[in-house]
Amino acid sequence: MSARGLRVLMAVATVTLVAGCTVGPDYVRPAAPTSAAFKEAKPQAAQSAPAAPIAGKWWEIYGDPVLNDLVSRVAVDNQSLAASAARMREAQLLVQEAHGAAYPQVSVGTIKSGRRNENDFGLGVSWELDLWGRIRRDVEAHRASAEASADDLAAATLSMQAQLVQAYFALRQSDAAIDLLQRSTDVATQWHRMVGNQYTQGQASSADVSDALVKLSGTQLQLADTRSARAQYEHAIAVMLGKPPAEFSLAAAPFDTQVPVIPPGVPAILLERRPDVAASERRMAAANARIGVAKAEELPSISLAAGIGVRRGPTGTADVKGPLFTGGRLDAQVKSAGEGYTEAVANYRQTVLDAYREVEDNLVATNELANVAELHAKAAAAATESDRVTQNQYKEGVADYPAVVQATNGALEAGRGELQLRLRRLDTSVNLIVALGGGWQAEPAQADAQAQAPSPAQ
């Protein structure tokens, strides 16, 4: 082929490419189940100020500088998230790879030249014309998959942040419980000593001594278990931060974190506030694009090849081919892609339903635990007052020491129960924040996404 013929061929190819259509359905996000309000959300009193929405750094709502520092390091140092980030970058590179197929492929080396198909050395160009949008749909599918991978990373980051926050609260609760158990052990030790002296003087039985020893050993076991749990929480936090446990420690500190008010908002917001919902939606878009890829395989294709050889000069060919008989393979591919999209739609809607359920579960837990907390606070205050009165009576000689032991242990047990209840309420608040999507929010363009891959001419 002459140089002029080659130029004409390339011009025709360009016009054909630009005018080419894109087969397969254009993506429109299907409707998802929703409701006007959450069933378990408590109505807000008219005189109360509305709670602030969840911020990007949602953990700062707890007002703990140490916790803020730890959580800020998770996304940087955690190895599981580093692996997720690598998967996201890999998916993004696949978009670039798919997009490259839309452009002419230039190579240097041996090329076919002349009517006799002789070998020559030179520069070769090959180009598959994207007449039916197969490549564009393939890019569209890879791009949506890459966006889903980014959302997966956001979901994994949110989950890891929540795990660290809950481990930190459990560690601080252990600090406070260790203090109470140490005081309880001191009381049990003193009582065991007093009963031992009474037994020596014939004022107590061996059964009294055994009973005091059982109580002391039981308290010491609880103290050992709590110290062990505290160390394990510290080890878990170290690993979340990408450190060996031997290189990380947290000094004991008071457990004074208060339970925040978490506004649930309206159910429809979950479609933009949960990264797992966004990831499922993007996978649905990718599955939709793959239908177009499969449909394009059923249509004719045109491939161009051109080259400039050292001996023969410019040359070019056009290869036109289309499926004639495939034994139903291509039809099955189209139907399979359609079923893949149907599956993705069902998975998306199920993800939305699961998101609603998680919010409702944590809302009802939040409400019920808040009711219990009011009663428990009254009981703990009464036990503390009883201990104070009994201590004073003992000093005045009105009460004996067994009454002091009983009152003190009652106050300490009530205190431990209050710590456990506050930890449950804090854990529930974290779970509710995660169920609401944390501080993540979809970009407006992604929320209404209809992924379109640019053509080479653009």
C-alpha positions as CSV (number, residue, x, y, z in Angstrom):
1,M,0.0,0.0,0.0
2,S,1.2,3.5,-0.9
3,A,1.8,6.2,1.6
4,R,-1.3,8.0,0.3
5,G,-3.4,4.9,0.7
6,L,-2.1,4.4,4.2
7,R,-3.1,8.0,5.1
8,V,-6.5,7.5,3.7
9,L,-6.9,4.3,5.6
10,M,-5.9,5.9,8.9
11,A,-8.3,8.8,8.3
12,V,-11.1,6.5,7.6
13,A,-10.3,4.6,10.8
14,T,-10.3,7.7,12.8
15,V,-13.7,8.8,11.5
16,T,-15.1,5.4,12.0
17,L,-13.8,5.3,15.6
18,V,-15.3,8.7,16.5
19,A,-18.6,7.7,14.9
20,G,-18.7,4.3,16.6
21,C,-21.5,3.5,19.0
22,T,-21.3,1.9,22.4
23,V,-23.4,-1.2,22.8
24,G,-24.9,-2.4,26.1
25,P,-27.0,-0.6,28.7
26,D,-25.9,2.8,30.0
27,Y,-25.6,2.6,33.8
28,V,-28.3,4.2,36.0
29,R,-28.1,3.3,39.7
30,P,-31.1,1.1,40.6
31,A,-33.4,2.1,43.4
32,A,-32.6,0.8,46.9
33,P,-35.0,0.0,49.7
34,T,-35.3,2.9,52.2
35,S,-37.7,4.4,54.8
36,A,-38.4,7.9,56.0
37,A,-36.9,7.5,59.4
38,F,-35.2,4.9,61.6
39,K,-37.6,2.9,63.7
40,E,-35.4,2.9,66.9
41,A,-34.4,6.6,66.8
42,K,-35.7,8.4,69.9
43,P,-37.7,11.6,69.2
44,Q,-35.7,14.7,70.1
45,A,-37.1,17.0,72.8
46,A,-38.2,20.3,71.4
47,Q,-36.1,22.3,73.8
48,S,-32.9,20.3,73.3
49,A,-30.2,21.5,70.9
50,P,-29.6,19.2,67.9
51,A,-26.5,17.0,68.1
52,A,-23.7,17.9,65.8
53,P,-23.2,15.6,62.7
54,I,-20.4,13.1,62.7
55,A,-17.2,14.8,61.7
56,G,-14.4,13.4,59.5
57,K,-12.2,12.6,62.5
58,W,-15.2,11.0,64.3
59,W,-13.1,9.7,67.2
60,E,-12.4,13.2,68.4
61,I,-16.0,13.3,69.7
62,Y,-14.7,11.4,72.7
63,G,-12.3,14.2,73.7
64,D,-9.2,12.1,74.5
65,P,-5.9,13.5,73.1
66,V,-4.1,10.1,73.5
67,L,-6.8,8.3,71.6
68,N,-6.7,11.0,68.9
69,D,-3.0,10.5,68.4
70,L,-3.3,6.7,68.2
71,V,-6.1,6.7,65.7
72,S,-4.4,9.2,63.5
73,R,-1.5,6.7,63.1
74,V,-3.6,3.7,62.0
75,A,-4.0,4.6,58.3
76,V,-0.2,5.3,58.1
77,D,1.3,2.3,60.0
78,N,-1.3,-0.5,59.9
79,Q,0.0,-3.4,57.7
80,S,-3.5,-4.7,56.8
81,L,-4.5,-1.3,55.5
82,A,-1.2,-1.1,53.6
83,A,-2.1,-4.3,51.8
84,S,-5.6,-2.9,51.0
85,A,-4.0,0.3,49.7
86,A,-1.8,-1.8,47.4
87,R,-4.9,-3.6,46.1
88,M,-6.5,-0.3,45.4
89,R,-3.5,1.0,43.4
90,E,-3.4,-2.3,41.5
91,A,-7.0,-1.8,40.5
92,Q,-6.3,1.8,39.4
93,L,-3.4,0.5,37.2
94,L,-5.8,-2.0,35.6
95,V,-7.8,1.0,34.4
96,Q,-4.8,2.5,32.8
97,E,-4.0,-0.9,31.2
98,A,-7.6,-1.2,29.8
99,H,-7.6,2.4,28.5
100,G,-4.3,1.8,26.7
101,A,-6.0,-0.8,24.4
102,A,-8.0,2.1,22.8
103,Y,-4.9,3.6,21.3
104,P,-2.6,2.5,18.5
105,Q,0.1,0.1,19.6
106,V,3.5,1.1,18.2
107,S,6.4,-1.3,18.1
108,V,9.8,-1.7,16.4
109,G,11.2,-4.9,14.9
110,T,10.3,-7.3,12.2
111,I,7.2,-6.4,10.2
112,K,5.4,-7.9,7.3
113,S,6.0,-6.0,4.1
114,G,4.8,-6.1,0.4
115,R,2.3,-8.3,-1.4
116,R,4.3,-11.4,-0.8
117,N,4.2,-10.8,3.0
118,E,7.9,-10.6,3.2
119,N,9.7,-9.8,6.4
120,D,11.3,-6.4,6.8
121,F,12.7,-4.3,9.7
122,G,11.0,-1.1,10.7
123,L,8.3,0.6,12.7
124,G,4.9,-1.1,13.1
125,V,1.5,0.2,14.2
126,S,-1.5,-1.9,15.0
127,W,-4.9,-0.6,16.1
128,E,-8.2,-2.3,17.0
129,L,-11.0,0.1,16.2
130,D,-13.4,0.4,19.0
131,L,-16.5,0.4,16.7
132,W,-19.0,-0.9,19.3
133,G,-17.5,0.5,22.5
134,R,-16.0,-2.8,23.7
135,I,-12.8,-1.1,24.9
136,R,-14.8,1.9,26.3
137,R,-17.1,-0.5,28.3
138,D,-14.0,-2.4,29.5
139,V,-12.4,0.8,30.7
140,E,-15.8,1.7,32.3
141,A,-15.9,-1.6,34.2
142,H,-12.3,-1.4,35.4
143,R,-12.8,2.2,36.5
144,A,-15.9,1.3,38.5
145,S,-14.0,-1.7,40.0
146,A,-11.1,0.7,41.0
147,E,-13.5,3.0,42.7
148,A,-15.0,0.0,44.5
149,S,-11.5,-0.9,45.6
150,A,-11.0,2.6,47.0
151,D,-14.3,2.3,48.9
152,D,-13.1,-1.0,50.2
153,L,-10.0,0.7,51.6
154,A,-12.2,3.3,53.2
155,A,-14.3,0.6,54.8
156,A,-11.3,-1.3,56.0
157,T,-9.8,1.9,57.5
158,L,-13.0,2.7,59.3
159,S,-13.2,-0.8,60.7
160,M,-9.6,-0.7,61.9
161,Q,-10.1,2.7,63.5
162,A,-13.2,1.4,65.3
163,Q,-11.3,-1.7,66.6
164,L,-8.5,0.5,67.9
165,V,-10.9,2.9,69.6
166,Q,-12.8,0.0,71.3
167,A,-9.5,-1.7,72.3
168,Y,-8.4,1.6,73.8
169,F,-11.6,2.0,75.8
170,A,-11.3,-1.6,77.0
171,L,-7.8,-0.9,78.2
172,R,-8.9,2.3,80.1
173,Q,-11.7,0.4,81.6
174,S,-9.2,-2.3,82.7
175,D,-7.1,0.5,84.3
176,A,-10.0,1.6,86.4
177,A,-11.1,-2.0,87.2
178,I,-7.6,-2.9,88.3
179,D,-7.7,0.0,90.8
180,L,-11.0,-1.2,92.2
181,L,-9.9,-4.8,92.4
182,Q,-6.7,-3.8,94.1
183,R,-8.7,-2.0,96.8
184,S,-11.0,-5.0,97.0
185,T,-7.9,-7.3,97.4
186,D,-6.6,-5.0,100.2
187,V,-9.9,-5.3,102.1
188,A,-10.0,-9.1,101.6
189,T,-6.3,-9.4,102.7
190,Q,-7.0,-7.4,105.9
191,W,-10.1,-9.5,106.6
192,H,-8.2,-12.7,106.1
193,R,-5.6,-11.5,108.5
194,M,-8.1,-10.5,111.1
195,V,-10.0,-13.9,110.9
196,G,-6.6,-15.7,111.2
197,N,-5.8,-13.8,114.4
198,Q,-9.3,-14.5,115.7
199,Y,-8.8,-18.2,114.9
200,T,-5.5,-18.2,116.9
201,Q,-7.3,-16.6,119.8
202,G,-10.2,-19.2,119.6
203,Q,-12.7,-16.5,118.4
204,A,-13.2,-17.9,114.9
205,S,-13.5,-21.3,113.4
206,S,-11.4,-22.9,110.7
207,A,-14.4,-22.6,108.4
208,D,-14.3,-18.8,108.9
209,V,-10.6,-18.8,107.9
210,S,-11.4,-20.9,104.8
211,D,-14.2,-18.6,103.8
212,A,-12.0,-15.6,104.1
213,L,-9.2,-17.3,102.1
214,V,-11.7,-18.2,99.3
215,K,-12.8,-14.6,99.0
216,L,-9.2,-13.4,98.9
217,S,-8.1,-15.9,96.3
218,G,-11.2,-15.1,94.2
219,T,-10.4,-11.4,94.3
220,Q,-6.8,-12.0,93.4
221,L,-7.8,-14.1,90.4
222,Q,-10.1,-11.4,89.1
223,L,-7.2,-8.9,89.5
224,A,-4.8,-11.2,87.6
225,D,-7.3,-11.8,84.8
226,T,-7.9,-8.0,84.5
227,R,-4.2,-7.3,84.3
228,S,-3.8,-10.0,81.7
229,A,-6.7,-8.6,79.6
230,R,-5.2,-5.1,79.9
231,A,-1.9,-6.3,78.6
232,Q,-3.6,-8.0,75.7
233,Y,-5.5,-4.9,74.7
234,E,-2.2,-3.0,74.7
235,H,-0.6,-5.7,72.5
236,A,-3.6,-5.5,70.1
237,I,-3.2,-1.7,69.8
238,A,0.5,-2.1,69.1
239,V,-0.1,-4.5,66.2
240,M,-2.8,-2.2,64.8
241,L,-0.1,0.5,64.7
242,G,2.4,-1.8,63.0
243,K,4.6,-2.2,66.0
244,P,5.8,-5.3,67.9
245,P,4.1,-5.4,71.4
246,A,7.6,-5.1,73.0
247,E,8.0,-1.6,71.5
248,F,4.7,-0.1,72.6
249,S,3.2,0.8,75.9
250,L,0.4,3.0,77.3
251,A,0.6,4.3,80.9
252,A,-2.4,3.8,83.1
253,A,-4.9,6.7,83.0
254,P,-8.4,7.4,84.4
255,F,-11.4,6.0,82.6
256,D,-13.5,9.2,82.4
257,T,-14.7,9.2,78.8
258,Q,-18.3,10.2,78.5
259,V,-20.8,8.6,76.1
260,P,-21.6,11.1,73.3
261,V,-24.9,11.7,71.6
262,I,-24.8,10.3,68.0
263,P,-27.4,11.7,65.5
264,P,-28.6,9.0,63.2
265,G,-30.0,11.3,60.5
266,V,-32.3,9.8,57.9
267,P,-31.9,6.3,56.3
268,A,-31.4,7.7,52.8
269,I,-28.1,9.3,53.9
270,L,-26.6,5.9,54.3
271,L,-26.3,5.6,50.5
272,E,-23.7,8.4,50.6
273,R,-22.2,7.8,54.1
274,R,-21.2,4.1,54.1
275,P,-18.1,3.1,52.1
276,D,-19.3,-0.6,51.9
277,V,-22.6,0.6,50.3
278,A,-20.6,2.8,47.9
279,A,-18.3,-0.2,47.0
280,S,-21.3,-2.4,46.3
281,E,-22.8,0.3,44.1
282,R,-19.6,0.6,42.1
283,R,-19.4,-3.2,41.6
284,M,-22.9,-3.0,40.2
285,A,-21.8,-0.3,37.8
286,A,-18.8,-2.5,36.7
287,A,-21.1,-5.5,36.2
288,N,-23.4,-3.3,34.0
289,A,-20.4,-2.3,31.8
290,R,-19.4,-5.9,31.3
291,I,-22.7,-6.5,29.6
292,G,-21.6,-4.1,26.9
293,V,-18.2,-5.8,26.6
294,A,-19.9,-9.1,26.1
295,K,-22.4,-7.7,23.5
296,A,-19.5,-6.1,21.5
297,E,-17.9,-9.5,21.1
298,E,-20.9,-10.6,19.0
299,L,-20.3,-7.9,16.4
300,P,-17.7,-7.5,13.6
301,S,-14.3,-6.0,14.5
302,I,-11.8,-4.1,12.4
303,S,-8.0,-4.1,13.1
304,L,-5.6,-2.0,11.2
305,A,-1.9,-2.6,10.8
306,A,0.6,-0.3,9.2
307,G,4.4,0.0,9.1
308,I,7.4,1.6,7.6
309,G,10.1,-0.8,6.6
310,V,13.7,-0.2,5.8
311,R,13.5,-1.8,2.4
312,R,9.8,-1.6,1.3
313,G,8.8,1.7,2.9
314,P,5.2,2.2,4.1
315,T,2.7,-0.6,4.2
316,G,-0.7,-1.2,5.7
317,T,-3.5,-3.8,6.0
318,A,-7.1,-3.9,7.4
319,D,-8.4,-7.0,9.0
320,V,-12.2,-7.3,9.2
321,K,-13.7,-10.3,11.0
322,G,-16.9,-11.2,12.8
323,P,-18.3,-14.3,14.5
324,L,-20.1,-16.7,12.3
325,F,-20.6,-19.7,14.5
326,T,-19.5,-20.0,18.1
327,G,-21.7,-22.8,19.4
328,G,-23.6,-20.4,21.6
329,R,-20.5,-19.3,23.5
330,L,-21.0,-15.5,22.8
331,D,-24.7,-15.7,23.6
332,A,-23.8,-17.4,26.9
333,Q,-21.3,-14.7,27.7
334,V,-23.9,-12.0,27.2
335,K,-26.4,-13.8,29.4
336,S,-23.8,-14.5,32.0
337,A,-22.9,-10.8,32.1
338,G,-26.6,-10.0,32.6
339,E,-26.9,-12.4,35.4
340,G,-23.7,-11.0,36.9
341,Y,-25.4,-7.6,36.9
342,T,-28.6,-9.0,38.5
343,E,-26.4,-10.6,41.2
344,A,-24.6,-7.3,41.8
345,V,-28.0,-5.4,42.1
346,A,-29.2,-8.0,44.7
347,N,-25.9,-7.7,46.6
348,Y,-26.2,-3.9,46.6
349,R,-29.7,-3.9,47.9
350,Q,-28.8,-6.5,50.6
351,T,-25.8,-4.3,51.6
352,V,-28.2,-1.4,52.1
353,L,-30.6,-3.5,54.1
354,D,-27.8,-4.8,56.3
355,A,-26.7,-1.2,56.8
356,Y,-30.2,-0.2,58.0
357,R,-30.3,-3.2,60.3
358,E,-26.9,-2.3,61.9
359,V,-28.1,1.2,62.6
360,E,-31.4,0.1,64.1
361,D,-29.6,-2.6,66.2
362,N,-27.2,0.0,67.7
363,L,-29.9,2.6,68.2
364,V,-32.0,0.2,70.3
365,A,-28.9,-0.9,72.2
366,T,-28.0,2.8,72.8
367,N,-31.5,3.6,74.1
368,E,-31.8,0.5,76.4
369,L,-28.3,0.9,77.9
370,A,-29.0,4.6,78.6
371,N,-32.0,3.6,80.6
372,V,-30.1,1.0,82.5
373,A,-27.3,3.5,83.2
374,E,-29.7,5.8,85.0
375,L,-30.7,3.0,87.4
376,H,-27.2,1.7,87.8
377,A,-25.9,5.2,88.7
378,K,-28.5,5.5,91.4
379,A,-27.6,2.0,92.8
380,A,-23.8,2.8,92.7
381,A,-24.4,6.1,94.5
382,A,-26.4,4.3,97.2
383,A,-23.7,1.6,97.6
384,T,-21.0,4.3,98.0
385,E,-23.1,6.1,100.6
386,S,-23.7,2.9,102.5
387,D,-19.9,2.2,102.5
388,R,-19.3,5.8,103.8
389,V,-21.8,5.5,106.6
390,T,-20.5,2.0,107.6
391,Q,-16.9,3.2,107.7
392,N,-17.9,6.0,110.0
393,Q,-19.9,3.7,112.2
394,Y,-16.9,1.4,112.5
395,K,-14.7,4.3,113.6
396,E,-17.3,5.2,116.2
397,G,-17.4,1.6,117.4
398,V,-21.0,1.1,116.3
399,A,-20.4,-1.4,113.5
400,D,-18.0,-4.3,113.3
401,Y,-15.4,-5.0,110.6
402,P,-17.4,-7.7,108.8
403,A,-20.1,-5.0,108.1
404,V,-17.3,-2.7,106.7
405,V,-16.1,-5.5,104.5
406,Q,-19.6,-6.2,103.2
407,A,-20.3,-2.5,102.5
408,T,-16.9,-1.8,100.9
409,N,-17.2,-4.9,98.6
410,G,-20.7,-3.8,97.7
411,A,-19.5,-0.3,96.7
412,L,-16.6,-1.8,94.8
413,E,-18.8,-4.3,92.9
414,A,-21.2,-1.5,92.0
415,G,-18.3,0.6,90.8
416,R,-17.0,-2.3,88.6
417,G,-20.5,-2.8,87.2
418,E,-20.7,0.9,86.4
419,L,-17.4,0.7,84.5
420,Q,-18.5,-2.3,82.5
421,L,-21.8,-0.6,81.6
422,R,-20.0,2.6,80.5
423,L,-17.6,0.4,78.3
424,R,-20.7,-1.3,76.7
425,R,-22.2,2.1,76.0
426,L,-19.0,3.4,74.5
427,D,-18.6,0.3,72.4
428,T,-22.2,0.7,71.2
429,S,-21.6,4.4,70.3
430,V,-18.6,3.3,68.2
431,N,-20.6,0.6,66.5
432,L,-23.4,3.2,65.8
433,I,-20.8,5.6,64.3
434,V,-19.4,2.8,62.1
435,A,-23.0,1.8,61.1
436,L,-23.6,5.4,60.0
437,G,-20.4,5.4,57.9
438,G,-18.1,7.2,60.3
439,G,-16.7,10.4,58.8
440,W,-16.6,9.0,55.3
441,Q,-18.9,10.5,52.6
442,A,-19.1,9.8,48.9
443,E,-18.2,12.4,46.4
444,P,-21.3,13.9,44.7
445,A,-20.2,12.7,41.3
446,Q,-19.7,9.2,42.7
447,A,-23.0,9.1,44.5
448,D,-24.9,9.6,41.2
449,A,-22.3,7.8,39.2
450,Q,-22.8,6.9,35.6
451,A,-19.2,5.9,34.7
452,Q,-18.2,7.0,31.2
453,A,-14.8,6.2,29.8
454,P,-13.4,8.9,27.5
455,S,-12.6,7.8,23.9
456,P,-9.1,8.2,22.5
457,A,-10.4,11.1,20.4
458,Q,-11.2,13.0,23.6
